[in-house]
């Protein structure tokens, strides 16, 4: 599933196509994805001008001058295609601008979603109300993390994947950040010293920024809006590298819990 860097990269790819442009045509090509597409989506977006694009956690946001925000989630296999030469069977939404540009939302597995909200109430939307702070934002600090994890016996990896604690992190980047911070994924969150949490926050930011710079990771069907594949996977320290050498010289290990793989190095992660 696309994680924060992939969504940030996607939004960055949409910005030069949509920002400041007026939408000339919107065509939903089916009634639903993971859930129903709003019936009035075409009516409310057609003729509107896109005034801003952004991201919250793993969701992309497209704001219009009518006070509406189109919220999209890419699910397991979703991606936007820019100026497609032809429409494909799994292109489920088509957006055309007055400048002659077009976008197609392609989602073969249909685990993604499209919602249309009033911009002033976006933060009150149920999926957003429960989210923790953005890991690249000023509220995400070692002090915040110490308070959020206080007394918790659950493993630090599980805590970082909990969107109520920090928004937007997924399996790949949590494995990478824990390795960079030299913290074992199984260590109880509430037992990690404040200095190590400070180091963990910096590691999370470093990993995310490097991934965004690289255009995200290529995993399953993910590609950037321009069709290019992200190349952060070439920089993975431990993820997907079972049996390979960790940067510290140890050997990367892997275990599976609940269908999700954890990659770590027992030599440097304590």
N, C-alpha and C positions, 0 to 999 in steps of 0.2 A: 504494500500500500504506500502511495506517495506520502512522505513525511514533510515536516516543515520546510526543509530546503527545496524540495521539489515543488511545493505549492508557491513558495516565494519566487522561484525561478519561473514558474508558469505565469504568475502575475506580472513579473518583469517582462516576459515575452508578449503579454497582451497589451501592456501599457502603450507602446508606440502605435498600436493598431487602433485602440479604442479611446484613449484619453483625449478629451476635447472634441470628440467626434459625435455627430448626430446619427442615431440608429434609424435606418431607412426601412428595415424589414426584419422580422423575427418569425421563424418558422419552427415550432416544436414538431418533431416528426414522429412522436409517439406520446402517449398520455402519461407515462410514468417512467421513472428509473427505479431507485430503491423505494421511493414513494411517489405519489402523484405529483406531476408538474402543475403548478398553479394554472388554472384555466384562463385567467386574465393576464398571463405573463406577456403574450404578444401585444395585447392592447395597451398595457401600461408601459412597455419598453419602446414600442414603435413611435418614432418622432422625438424621443427623449435624447438629451445630450449627456454623454458620459463625462462626469466631472472629476472622478477620482477612482483609483483602484487600490486595493489593499488586501491584507491577510489577517485572519484571526485563527490561531492554532493551525489546523489543517484545512481550513476553509478559505476560499478566495472571495473577495468582495468587490462588486462593481456598483459604484454610486452614480445616480443620475440627477439631473436638475429638477426632476419632479418629486424629489424626496423619497425615491425608492432605491433599495439596494438589492441587487441580484447576488445571492449567496450560493456558491457552488462548492461541491465536494467531489473529488475525483474518484472516490471509492478505491477499488482494487486495480482498475484498468483504464480509468478515464484520462483523456488528454484533449486539449484544444488543438485543432489543426488550422493554421493560418493560410488564407487564400487557397483553399483546396481546388485543384483543377477539376475534380469531380466528387460527388458525394458518395460515400461508402455506406454499406448496409447498416453499420453501427454508428453513423453520424446522427445523433438524436436531437440536436438543436442546431439551427442555422441562424447566425446573426450577420446582417449586412449593414454597412455604414453608407452614408451619403457620399463619402469619398471613394466608394467603390471597393473597399476592402471587405473581406468576409471571414467568418470564423465558424468552424463546425466542432461541436462537442462530441467526441467519439468515445463510446464506453461499451465495449463488447460484453462485459459481465453485468452491466447495469447495477453496480453497487454504489454508484455515485448519486448525487441529489442536486436539485435546483429548487431554491426557495426565493420568494420575492417579499421583502420586508420593508416597512417604513424605516427610513434611515435613522430617525431619532430614537427608534425603539430597538435597534439591532442588539445592543448590549443586554437588553432584557429578554431576548429570545431564549427560550428554555435551554437549548444546547450550549449557549454562551454563558448563561448565568452561573453554571457550575464550574466553569473553567478557572484554573489557576492563572498566575501571571505568565506573560510571554518570556521565554528564556533569554531573549535578546533585549528585553526591556529593563528599565531601571529598578523595577520592583523585585526582580529576581536576584537576590543577593545571598551570601552565605548566612547572614542573619535571618533572613526570611526562611531559608531552607532549614536552619536549625530549629526554628519555632515550629515549622510544619511537620518535622520529623520527630519532635520531642516525644519520648516515651514509646515510640513505635518499634515493634519487634520485627516487622516485615522487612524483607530484603530491600536494599537500596535500589536495586534495579526495578523491582515492582513498584516502588514508590515514585520513581522518576517516570514510569510509564503511566501512572495515574494522572489523568488529565485535570483532576481537581487540585493537584499539587503544582504541576507545571504544565502549560498548554503546548501541544504540538510535537512533543518528543515521541519517537517511535523506537522500535527495536534496534535498528542499525546504529543510530546515532547515540543511543544510550550505551550500547556495548563499546563503541568507539571512545566516548567521553570517559567512561569508567576506567578504561585501559590507560588513557592519557593521564588521568588523575591518580592512577595506581591504587584504585579501590576495588576490592573484590565484589562482584555483583551480588553475592550471597550475604554480605555483611549487613547486620541489622541497621536500618536507617537511623534509629535513635541512639546508636552507640558510636556514631562517627563524630570525631572531634571537630570543633568549629573551624580550626585551621584547615582541616582536610576538606570541609564543605566549601570553604572559600576557594580552595584549589579546584574542587569539582565544578563550581559555577564557572570559573574561568575556562576549564576544559570544555564544558558544554558549549560555551560561546565560541571558543576557538574552532571546535569541530563543525558547528553549524555554519559559521562564516566561511570556513574553507569549503564546505559542501556547496554553499550558495555560489561561491566564486567559481566552482567547478561545474555548475549547472545541475547539481544533484547527483544521485546515484542511478545507474541503469539497473532496474530490477523488474523482471517480468515485462510488462507492456509499457513502462513509463518512458516518455520522450518529451522533450521540450516543445513548446508550440511551433517552433521553426522546423521540427522534425528531427533535430539533432539529439543525440543521446548524451546524457550527463556522464561525466567521467570521474566523479569522486570515488567510484569503486576502485580505481587504480591506486588510491591513497589509503584504503582501508588498512588499519593497523592489525585488527583481529577478526572483524566480521567476515564470515565465509572463508576463513583461512585455517581451519582445523589442521593441526599437524605441521603448520608452517612456523617459521621463526617470528617471535614477537620482536619489536625493536629493541627490547632489553636483552635479547639473546635466549629467552625462554621459549617454550613450545606452546603454541595456541591450543587450547582445549575447547571442546564443545559439549554441551549437554542440552537435552530437549525437555521442556516442561510445558504441558498443556499445548503441544503442537508448535511451540515457539522455541527457537534455538538461541542459546546464550553462548557467546564466544568470549574467552578471557584467557589471561596468562597467569597461572598459579605462582610463577616466580616473582613477578613484580606487583601483582594485585593482591593486597592484603586487607 
